[in-house]
Amino acid sequence: MEILSLVSLLLAVSAIAAIILVGLRLRHYARRLCEAEAQIHSLTENLNALCSGAVGVDQRVSNLERTGRDLAHRQESIETSQPDRPYGEAIQLVQQGASASVLVQELGLSRSEADLVVMLHGSK
C-alpha cells in the first residue's frame, strides 16, 4: 500500500510540475504575443502616416505638373505671338566683333535687345 501511495504522490507532484511548466510557457507566449501586437500597432501607425504623406506629395506633384504644363502653354503662346528674332545670328556677329548698331540695322533687333546680346556675348 505504501508503494501505491508513493507512486500516487509522485504522479501528483509530476502533474503539478507539468501544470506549472505549462503555465510558465503560457505566460511567456502571452508576453511575446503582447509585444508582437504592440509592434504591429506601431507599424500600422507608421504605415498610415506614410500613406498620408504620400497623398500629400502626390497632390503637390500633380500641382507642379499642372503648373509646368500651364507655363509651357504660356511660353508657346508668347513665342508664337512674337516675330522671330535671329538671336543665333546676332550672337555670331557679336562674337565676330559686330556692334549693337549693326545688329539693329542688319537683323532688326530693338536697341535694348542688341545691347543685351553685345553685353552677354561680346568680347570681354
Residue pairs with C-beta under 8 A, 6 or more apart in sequence:
85 107
85 109
85 113
86 107
86 108
86 109
87 117
89 107
90 103
90 107
90 109
90 113
90 114
90 117
91 117
91 121
93 102
93 103
93 106
93 107
94 103
94 117
94 118
94 121
94 122
95 121
95 122
95 123
97 123
99 118
100 111
100 114
100 115
100 117
100 118
101 114
103 109
103 113
103 114
103 117
103 118
104 110
104 111
104 114
107 114
109 117
